[in-house]
């Protein structure tokens, strides 16, 4: 029996779906790269790798004017688990603009989730997995609120255009390179109320300097396991996710 599910992917963070605070543009333009690994690729609380490890990496360009663009990739398993013959890699392409008005910083942009050579649209009951979202975020102090809105079908769910995700988070500086990130999110899938859910996480991050960082995150959701189980694994259950990243 085929399960219906919505993998909620992509990834601007290392291990979980917390949103980094929005900052105004830097004084100089920058080009940076990153590479890392996680014990489980979670995004918006849902495992994209059937609770197994993933390799990840990306590139980011930030212009001094506030405009930015980047690409990020990860190994995944959910497309194959859905019955499609191909689609082992997720590639996120994004661009936007960051600025500030007084003490409030903002970030608006576009994100394309590209599942290379995916054949999900050939599986009965699914659309093509490729997804487009627009997003906007505001930050004040340690707090950030972000909303993402699908302008296409969402991750292979037919007629799910105009689905949305609300993300609330904070970054607490603990000193000596440590930070604590609480996160609460709500995914609403249009025309699929039984697939909508809330996710939450608490991430401890350590910046070791010289581009090296690590995270330990407790991640969970209230997603209905009837619809969020594949490959014999409940992919929305509470779990500990460890990650390491090198930026250069």
C-alpha positions in Angstrom: 0.0 0.0 0.0 1.5 3.3 -1.1 1.8 5.9 1.7 1.1 9.6 1.0 3.7 11.9 2.5 5.3 15.3 2.1 9.0 15.4 2.5 9.9 18.8 3.7 13.4 19.5 2.4 16.2 21.7 1.6 18.5 23.2 3.7 20.2 26.3 4.6 21.3 24.9 8.0 23.6 22.1 8.9 21.4 19.7 10.8 17.9 21.0 11.5 15.4 23.5 10.2 16.3 26.4 12.5 16.5 29.9 10.8 19.6 31.9 11.3 19.1 35.5 12.2 18.9 38.0 9.4 21.7 40.4 9.2 22.2 43.5 7.0 24.6 43.4 4.1 28.3 43.1 4.8 30.7 46.0 4.0 32.4 43.8 1.4 31.2 41.2 -1.1 32.0 37.6 -0.1 32.2 34.2 -1.7 32.2 31.2 0.6 32.0 27.4 0.5 30.9 24.8 3.0 31.0 21.0 3.3 29.6 18.8 6.0 27.9 15.6 7.1 24.9 14.8 9.4 23.8 11.7 11.1 20.3 12.3 9.7 19.2 15.0 7.2 16.2 16.6 8.9 14.3 19.6 7.5 11.3 21.1 9.1 11.5 18.1 11.4 11.1 15.4 8.7 14.0 13.0 7.9 14.9 13.1 4.2 17.3 10.2 4.5 15.2 7.6 6.4 17.0 8.4 9.6 20.4 7.7 8.0 23.4 10.0 7.4 23.9 12.5 4.6 26.7 14.3 2.9 26.1 18.0 2.2 27.8 21.1 0.8 27.2 24.5 -0.8 28.5 27.8 -2.1 27.3 31.3 -1.2 27.9 34.7 -2.7 26.9 37.9 -0.8 27.1 41.3 -2.5 27.8 44.3 -0.4 24.6 45.9 -1.7 22.6 43.2 0.1 21.8 40.9 -2.8 22.9 37.3 -2.4 22.8 33.9 -4.2 23.8 30.4 -3.5 23.5 26.7 -4.1 23.4 23.8 -1.6 23.1 20.1 -2.0 22.5 16.9 0.0 22.1 13.2 -0.5 18.5 12.0 0.1 16.4 8.8 0.1 12.8 9.9 0.1 12.2 10.0 -3.7 13.4 6.4 -4.1 11.3 5.4 -1.1 8.3 6.8 -2.8 8.7 4.4 -5.7 10.6 6.6 -8.2 13.6 5.1 -9.9 15.9 8.2 -9.6 16.4 11.3 -7.6 19.2 10.7 -5.0 20.4 14.3 -4.8 18.7 17.5 -3.7 20.0 20.7 -5.1 18.8 24.0 -3.7 19.2 27.2 -5.7 18.4 30.5 -4.0 18.8 34.2 -4.2 17.4 37.2 -2.4 18.1 40.5 -0.7 18.9 41.4 2.9 18.6 44.8 4.5 17.6 46.6 7.7 15.2 49.3 8.9 16.5 50.6 12.2 16.9 47.6 14.6 14.8 45.3 12.4 16.7 43.3 9.7 14.8 41.6 6.8 15.5 39.0 4.2 13.3 38.3 1.1 14.1 35.7 -1.6 13.3 32.8 -3.9 14.3 29.1 -3.4 14.2 26.4 -6.0 14.3 22.8 -4.8 15.7 20.7 -7.7 15.8 16.9 -7.4 18.3 16.0 -10.1 16.8 13.5 -12.7 13.9 12.8 -10.3 11.1 10.6 -11.8 8.5 11.2 -9.0 6.0 12.6 -11.5 5.9 9.1 -13.2 4.6 7.5 -9.9 0.8 7.3 -9.7 -0.6 10.0 -7.3 2.5 12.2 -7.4 3.6 15.3 -9.2 7.2 16.2 -10.1 9.2 16.7 -6.9 10.8 20.0 -8.0 9.4 22.9 -5.9 9.6 26.7 -5.9 9.1 28.8 -2.8 9.3 32.5 -2.0 10.2 33.6 1.5 10.5 36.5 3.8 12.1 36.9 7.3 12.5 39.5 9.9 14.9 39.6 12.9 15.0 41.7 16.0 17.7 41.0 18.5 18.1 37.2 18.9 14.6 36.5 17.5 13.7 35.6 13.9 10.4 34.9 12.2 10.3 33.5 8.6 7.5 32.5 6.3 8.0 30.4 3.1 5.2 30.1 0.5 5.1 27.5 -2.2 4.4 28.9 -5.7 4.3 25.4 -7.2 3.1 22.0 -6.0 5.0 21.2 -2.8 7.4 18.3 -3.0 5.4 16.1 -5.3 2.0 16.6 -3.7 -0.6 17.2 -6.5 -2.6 20.4 -6.2 -0.6 21.6 -3.1 0.4 25.0 -4.6 0.1 27.9 -2.0 1.2 25.7 0.9 3.1 27.6 3.6 5.6 27.1 6.4 6.0 29.5 9.4 9.4 29.3 11.3 10.0 31.0 14.7 13.5 30.8 16.2 16.1 32.4 18.4 19.9 32.2 18.8 21.2 32.5 22.4 24.9 33.2 22.7 26.3 31.0 25.5 29.8 32.3 25.1 33.1 30.6 24.2 31.7 29.7 20.7 28.6 28.0 22.0 25.0 28.9 21.0 21.6 27.5 21.7 18.9 27.6 19.1 15.2 26.9 20.0 12.9 26.5 17.0 9.2 26.0 16.4 7.6 25.6 13.0 4.3 24.9 11.4 3.9 23.3 7.9 0.5 23.6 6.3 0.0 21.6 3.1 -2.9 23.0 1.0 -5.6 20.3 0.3 -3.7 17.9 2.5 -4.8 18.8 6.1 -3.9 15.3 7.4 -0.3 16.0 6.3 0.0 19.3 8.1 2.1 19.2 11.3 4.2 21.2 13.8 7.9 20.6 14.3 10.3 21.7 17.0 14.0 21.5 17.8 16.6 22.6 20.3 20.1 22.8 18.8 23.4 23.3 20.6 26.1 24.6 18.2 29.8 25.0 18.8 32.1 27.2 16.6 35.6 25.8 16.9 37.1 28.6 14.7 39.1 28.2 11.5 35.8 27.4 9.7 34.9 24.3 11.8 31.6 24.0 13.6 29.4 21.2 15.0 25.8 20.8 16.1 23.8 18.5 18.3 20.0 18.9 17.8 17.0 17.3 19.5 14.4 17.3 16.7 10.7 16.2 16.7 7.3 16.6 15.2 3.6 15.8 15.8 3.3 14.4 12.2 1.0 11.5 11.8 3.2 8.4 11.5 0.5 6.8 9.3 1.6 9.2 6.6 5.1 9.9 7.6 6.5 6.3 7.6 8.4 4.9 4.7 11.1 2.3 4.4 9.9 0.9 7.7 11.0 4.1 9.5 8.8 6.8 11.2 10.6 9.8 9.7 9.0 12.5 11.9 9.7 10.9 15.3 11.9 12.6 17.9 15.6 12.0 17.5 19.1 13.3 18.1 20.9 14.7 15.1 24.7 15.3 15.1 26.5 17.4 12.4 29.8 18.8 11.5 30.7 21.4 8.9 33.7 23.2 7.4 33.3 26.6 5.9 36.0 28.3 3.7 
